[in-house]
Amino acid sequence: MVACIVVALLLLGGVPNVLHAVELQDEHSQDEPSRSPTADDLLKVTAPDYKKPAGVSSECLGRMMFDVSGPVEWPLYYSHMYPKGIFSRSFSVNIRDPYDRMRYGDTLIAVIASANGIAKEKVFEATPRARVEALRKSIEEKHAYIARLKKPGEIKNANKDEIEDQLEEIKRLETIIAKYGTDYEQFETGLPNSEGYWTSEDSSEDQTERDSILRAYVTRGDHIFVFESTTRIKTPSDKETHKKKFSLMLSNFRTRAANEIPSERGVCIPFGFIQDSGDTPIEFKQTMRFPDAPGVFYTLSTGKVNARNIKATPLLAMAEAAISPPPPEKPSDPVPKVVQRIGPRIVKMGGLSASQGGVHLKLDQPGGKGYEIYSVFTGYGGWLGTTVLPYILVNMRTMNKNLAPELKEIPPPFAVSKSRMDLVVKSMRWRPTTPPMPELTRR
C-alpha cells in the first residue's frame, strides 16, 4: 500500500516524504530498550573512521552534524495567506514538504526570512497586537466614513441605513477587540527585538484542564525565529511554571552562522542554536536544497526514539525501491522508464548501519524535453530510549516544473544529486560537545 501511494506522488514530480510518516505503533511498547547499547554501539554514532574531504563544509541539525558540497538553502519562506501553518516551512508557494516541522520538547520552532517578494515582517500580521491594531484602524475608517455621510442638511434615508449598518459593524469589531483582550496576554520574552503573548484553549470536555500556549517572535538580523510552547495546566501556578520554563528555553537560544558548528551541548536549527543539557527530546524534519538544483530536495529527519515514533527503516527502504510507474491515463501519454533500482540494501550512515532503497526513472518527451525523476531513502532507526542514538532519516527526491511553475529548470542528472546525498549520509555523525554526553564517555 505504501509503495502504491508513493508511485502516484513520484510521477507527479515529487514525493512529499509520505514514507517518513510510516511508523510502527505498539500500545504495549515501553520507552525502554530491550538492552542497553554497548560502548561499541555508542562509538559508531560518532563516525570515528570518517575523514572529512577537502573543500566541503559542515552543517548541523538537531544533535547531528554532516558535510555538504556547497551552500544549502533551508525553507524560510512565509506564506502570509496561511498564518496557522507557520511551523510547516516552504521554499515558495508551491515548493514545500508539508511534513517539515521542528519540535523541541513541547515547543514548535519556525525560522523565517524574506523570500520571493514576501518580507519576513509579514509574519507579524498574525500576532494579536497587529490584529487589534488592524481592527482599530478599521473602526477609525468607519467613523470617518460615517462623518462623510452626515452631510449638512437633511440626511437621506439611504444614508441613514448605511450609517446604521456601519455603527453595527463598529460594535462587532469592538466586541472582537474586547475578546482579544480577554483571550490574549502580552508575554515579556526577556529578549531584545522580540515580542510574545500567552493564550489558552480548552483541553478537556469538563474544562477542568486547559492548554497553556506561549508564542515568541525573536528578530535577529535577516531572520525571525518563532517559538510556540504548549502544555497542559490546571492551576494558575501551572501557568507561571510554564512561563518560567519557556523563558529559560528562550534565554538559551542564540543565532549561528551558516556552517557554524557549536561546541556546546544543545540543538541546531537553521541559523540558530538552543543550548541545553543534551537530553531534551526532539522531533526534527527539515528539507534543504542546493541553490543550483532547486528542484532536488534532501529531507533530514532526526529525533529521540520512543514507543510512538519507531521507524521501520528496512520496510521504508524496501517500499521506496519497489516503486514502479503506473500505466498511462491516455495511450499517447509518455511513460516513465525505470533506469535503476537502488537496493534495498545496507549502507553506512557515518559509522552506523542504515537501510537504503530508491528508484531512478526517466521520462522521455517529444522534442527531447525529457527529464529524470528519482527518490532515494536512507534511514537508521535509532535506539529506543537513548538520546545519543537517535533515528536519522535522509530522503532525496525531485520536484518538477509541472508542480511548481517557479522552478525554471529540470533536476540535474541522478549521479550528481546522488553524490551530494552520499556525502550527507556518509558524513552523518553526532556533533561533538564540551562537555561530551555522559553516555559517550562510558567505557
C-alpha positions in Angstrom: 0.0 0.0 0.0 2.8 2.4 0.9 4.5 1.8 -2.4 1.3 2.5 -4.3 0.9 5.9 -2.7 4.5 6.8 -3.4 4.2 5.8 -7.0 1.4 8.2 -7.7 3.2 11.1 -6.0 6.5 10.4 -7.5 5.2 10.6 -11.1 3.6 13.9 -10.3 7.0 15.3 -9.7 7.7 15.0 -6.0 7.3 12.5 -3.1 6.4 14.6 0.0 8.1 12.0 2.3 5.0 10.0 3.0 7.3 7.2 3.8 8.6 9.1 6.8 5.1 9.2 8.2 5.0 5.4 8.4 5.8 4.3 11.9 5.4 1.2 14.0 2.8 1.7 16.6 2.7 -0.7 19.6 0.4 0.3 22.5 2.3 -2.2 24.8 5.8 -0.8 23.9 7.8 0.9 26.7 10.3 3.7 26.3 13.0 1.3 27.4 15.3 -0.6 25.1 15.5 -4.4 25.3 19.1 -3.9 26.2 21.4 -1.0 26.8 23.8 -0.1 23.9 27.3 -1.2 24.3 30.3 1.2 24.2 30.9 0.0 20.6 27.3 0.8 19.7 27.7 4.3 21.1 31.0 4.8 19.4 29.5 4.2 16.0 27.3 7.3 16.1 30.5 9.5 16.3 31.7 8.0 12.9 35.2 7.5 14.2 36.6 6.4 10.9 35.1 9.2 8.8 37.6 11.6 7.2 36.2 14.9 6.1 37.1 15.5 2.4 38.9 18.7 1.4 36.8 21.6 0.2 33.5 20.6 1.9 31.6 22.4 4.6 29.7 21.1 7.7 26.2 21.8 8.8 24.1 20.6 11.7 20.5 19.8 12.5 19.2 18.6 15.8 22.1 17.0 17.7 23.7 15.6 14.5 26.2 17.2 12.0 27.0 16.3 8.4 29.0 17.6 5.5 27.7 19.3 2.3 29.4 20.0 -1.0 28.4 23.7 -1.0 26.0 26.3 0.4 22.5 25.0 1.2 19.1 26.6 1.4 16.6 25.9 4.1 12.8 26.5 3.8 12.4 30.0 5.2 9.5 31.4 3.1 6.5 32.7 4.9 3.2 32.5 3.1 1.1 35.2 4.8 -2.0 33.6 3.4 -1.6 30.7 5.8 -0.5 32.1 9.2 -1.7 28.9 11.1 0.8 26.8 9.0 3.7 28.9 10.2 5.6 25.8 11.6 5.4 23.9 8.3 8.0 25.7 6.3 8.4 26.1 2.5 10.8 27.5 -0.2 7.9 29.2 -2.1 4.2 28.9 -2.6 4.4 25.6 -4.4 7.8 24.2 -3.3 7.5 22.6 0.1 7.4 19.4 2.1 4.1 19.6 4.0 5.5 17.4 6.8 8.5 19.6 7.6 8.4 20.6 11.3 10.7 21.1 14.2 9.6 20.2 17.7 11.9 20.8 20.7 10.3 19.3 23.8 6.9 20.9 23.9 7.9 23.7 21.6 7.4 24.1 17.9 10.0 26.2 16.0 10.0 28.1 12.7 12.7 30.1 11.0 11.6 32.8 8.6 13.4 35.1 6.1 12.3 37.5 3.4 11.9 35.5 0.2 10.1 35.6 -3.2 9.0 39.2 -2.6 7.4 38.5 0.7 9.0 40.4 3.6 9.7 38.3 6.7 7.9 41.0 8.7 4.6 39.8 7.2 4.6 37.2 10.0 3.7 39.9 12.5 0.4 40.5 10.8 -0.8 37.3 12.5 0.0 38.5 16.1 -2.8 39.5 18.4 -1.3 43.0 18.7 -1.3 43.5 14.9 -4.8 42.1 14.6 -6.1 44.5 17.2 -4.3 47.4 15.5 -5.9 46.5 12.2 -9.4 46.3 13.8 -8.9 49.7 15.4 -7.8 51.2 12.1 -10.9 49.7 10.5 -13.1 51.3 13.2 -11.4 54.7 12.6 -12.1 54.4 8.9 -15.7 53.6 9.5 -16.1 56.6 11.8 -14.6 58.8 9.1 -17.0 57.3 6.5 -20.0 58.0 8.7 -18.8 61.6 9.1 -18.8 61.9 5.3 -22.3 60.5 5.1 -23.6 63.1 7.6 -23.6 66.0 5.2 -25.0 69.3 6.2 -28.7 69.4 6.0 -31.2 66.6 5.8 -29.7 63.1 5.7 -31.2 60.8 3.0 -32.9 57.6 4.1 -30.3 55.6 2.2 -27.6 57.3 4.1 -29.4 56.7 7.4 -29.5 52.9 6.6 -25.8 52.9 5.7 -24.9 54.8 8.9 -26.8 52.2 11.0 -25.0 49.4 9.2 -21.6 51.0 9.9 -22.4 51.5 13.5 -23.4 47.9 13.9 -20.2 46.8 12.3 -18.2 49.1 14.6 -19.9 47.4 17.6 -19.0 44.0 16.2 -15.3 44.9 15.8 -15.2 46.4 19.3 -16.5 43.1 20.6 -13.7 41.2 18.8 -11.2 43.6 20.3 -12.6 43.0 23.7 -12.3 39.3 23.2 -8.7 39.6 22.2 -8.1 41.5 25.5 -9.7 38.6 27.3 -8.1 35.7 25.4 -4.6 37.0 25.0 -2.0 38.4 27.4 1.3 40.1 26.5 4.3 37.9 27.4 7.7 39.5 28.1 10.3 37.3 26.5 13.2 38.9 28.2 15.0 39.2 24.9 15.7 42.3 22.8 13.9 42.8 19.4 11.2 40.3 20.3 7.5 40.1 21.3 5.3 37.4 22.7 1.9 36.5 24.0 0.1 33.9 26.1 -3.3 32.3 25.4 -5.1 29.1 26.2 -7.5 26.6 24.8 -9.9 24.1 26.4 -8.2 20.6 26.5 -10.9 18.6 28.4 -14.7 18.3 28.0 -15.4 19.5 31.5 -13.0 22.4 31.0 -11.0 21.5 34.2 -7.8 21.5 32.2 -6.5 23.9 29.6 -3.7 24.0 27.1 -1.4 26.9 28.0 0.1 28.4 24.8 3.1 30.7 24.7 4.4 32.2 21.5 7.5 34.3 20.9 8.8 36.1 17.8 12.6 36.9 18.0 14.1 39.0 15.3 17.7 38.5 14.6 19.2 40.1 11.5 17.8 38.5 8.4 15.7 36.0 10.3 12.7 35.8 12.6 12.6 32.8 14.9 9.2 31.8 16.1 8.7 29.6 19.2 5.4 28.2 20.4 5.2 26.1 23.6 2.0 24.2 24.6 1.5 22.4 27.9 -1.5 21.2 29.9 -2.3 23.3 33.0 -4.8 23.0 35.8 -3.9 25.9 38.2 -2.6 29.4 38.0 0.7 28.2 39.4 1.0 25.7 36.4 0.7 28.7 34.1 3.5 30.6 35.9 5.7 27.4 35.8 5.1 27.2 32.1 6.2 30.8 31.6 9.4 30.3 33.6 10.3 27.1 31.6 9.6 28.9 28.3 11.6 31.9 29.3 14.6 29.7 30.2 14.5 28.0 26.8 14.4 31.4 25.1 17.4 32.6 27.2 19.4 29.6 25.9 18.7 30.4 22.3 21.3 32.2 20.1 21.9 32.6 16.4 24.6 30.9 14.4 26.0 31.5 11.0 25.6 29.1 8.1 28.1 26.2 8.5 28.9 27.2 12.1 29.1 24.1 14.3 28.6 24.9 18.0 30.7 23.1 20.6 28.2 23.3 23.5 25.6 20.7 24.2 22.3 21.6 22.5 20.3 21.5 19.4 20.9 23.1 16.0 18.2 24.7 13.9 18.7 26.6 10.7 20.7 29.7 11.6 20.1 29.1 15.3 21.1 27.1 18.3 19.4 26.2 21.6 21.9 25.2 24.4 20.7 22.5 26.8 21.8 19.6 28.9 21.6 17.3 25.9 18.5 15.3 26.9 15.5 17.4 25.7 13.6 15.1 23.3 13.3 16.5 19.7 11.5 15.6 16.5 13.0 17.5 13.6 12.2 17.1 10.0 13.7 19.8 7.7 14.3 19.9 3.9 17.3 21.5 2.4 18.4 22.0 -1.2 21.3 23.4 -3.2 20.9 26.7 -5.0 21.9 25.3 -8.4 19.4 22.5 -8.1 16.2 23.9 -6.6 14.1 21.0 -7.7 16.0 18.4 -5.7 15.1 18.1 -2.0 17.2 16.5 0.7 15.0 15.9 3.7 16.6 15.2 7.1 14.7 13.7 10.0 16.1 13.1 13.4 14.9 12.7 17.0 14.9 10.6 20.1 13.2 7.2 19.6 10.2 6.4 21.8 7.5 3.9 21.6 5.3 6.1 19.3 7.8 7.0 16.7 9.8 3.8 16.0 11.0 4.0 12.4 10.7 0.8 10.3 13.7 1.7 8.1 14.1 -1.7 6.3 10.4 -1.5 5.4 10.7 2.1 4.2 13.8 1.3 2.1 12.0 -1.7 0.6 8.9 0.3 -0.3 11.0 3.0 -1.9 12.9 0.5 -4.0 9.7 -1.2 -5.2 8.3 1.9 -6.8 7.1 1.2 -10.4 5.4 3.6 -12.9 1.6 3.1 -13.2 0.0 2.7 -16.7 -0.6 6.0 -18.5 -4.0 7.6 -18.3 -4.1 8.0 -22.1 -2.3 5.9 -24.7 -0.5 9.0 -26.0 1.0 9.9 -22.6 4.7 9.2 -22.1 5.5 6.5 -19.6 8.5 6.9 -17.2 11.0 4.1 -17.6 12.9 2.6 -14.7 16.6 3.3 -15.2 17.8 1.9 -12.0 16.5 0.5 -8.7 18.6 1.2 -5.6 18.6 -1.6 -3.1 17.0 -2.3 -0.7 20.5 -2.7 0.8 22.5 -1.9 3.9 24.8 1.2 3.7 27.0 3.1 6.1 25.5 6.3 7.6 28.6 7.6 9.3 29.6 4.7 11.5 26.1 3.3 11.7 24.4 0.6 9.5 21.4 2.1 7.6 18.8 0.8 5.2 18.7 2.3 1.7 16.2 2.0 -1.2 15.2 4.0 -4.1 14.4 4.3 -7.8 15.7 6.3 -10.7 13.2 7.0 -13.6 13.4 8.8 -16.8 10.5 10.4 -18.7 11.1 10.9 -22.4 9.0 13.6 -24.0 8.7 14.8 -27.6 11.3 17.3 -28.7 13.9 15.9 -26.3 12.4 17.7 -23.3 12.6 14.6 -21.1 13.7 14.7 -17.5 14.8 12.4 -14.7 12.8 11.5 -11.6 14.4 9.9 -8.6 13.8 9.3 -5.0 16.2 7.6 -2.6 15.6 6.9 1.1 18.3 6.1 3.7 17.5 5.5 7.3 18.9 4.4 10.6 16.1 3.6 13.1 17.9 4.6 16.3 17.9 3.1 19.7 14.8 3.2 21.9 15.1 5.4 24.9 18.7 6.5 24.2 19.4 10.2 23.5 22.7 9.7 21.7 21.4 7.1 19.2 18.5 9.0 17.6 16.7 7.9 14.4 18.3 9.6 11.4 16.5 9.6 8.0 17.7 11.2 4.8 15.4 11.3 1.7 16.5 12.7 -1.6 13.7 13.3 -4.2 12.9 15.5 -7.1 10.1 18.0 -7.9 9.5 19.1 -11.4 8.1 22.2 -13.1 4.7 20.7 -13.7 4.0 21.1 -10.0 5.9 24.3 -9.3 6.0 26.9 -12.1 8.6 28.8 -10.2 11.1 26.1 -11.0 12.8 27.2 -14.2 15.0 24.2 -14.8 14.8 20.4 -14.6 16.7 18.4 -11.9 20.3 17.6 -12.6 21.3 14.1 -13.6 20.8 11.4 -11.0 24.5 10.8 -10.5 25.1 14.5 -9.5 22.3 14.5 -6.9 23.2 11.1 -5.6 26.8 12.1 -4.9 25.6 15.0 -2.9 23.3 12.7 -0.9 26.1 10.2 -0.4 28.3 12.9 1.2 25.5 13.8 3.6 24.8 10.2 4.5 28.5 9.1 4.9 29.4 12.1 7.0 26.4 11.9 9.4 27.6 11.9 12.9 26.9 13.0 16.5 28.1 16.6 16.9 30.9 16.6 19.4 30.3 18.8 22.5 32.2 20.2 25.5 31.4 18.6 27.9 30.6 15.4 26.0 27.4 13.5 26.7 27.9 11.1 29.6 26.8 8.1 27.5 29.7 8.8 25.1 32.3 8.8 27.8 31.2 5.4 29.2 33.8 2.7 29.0 
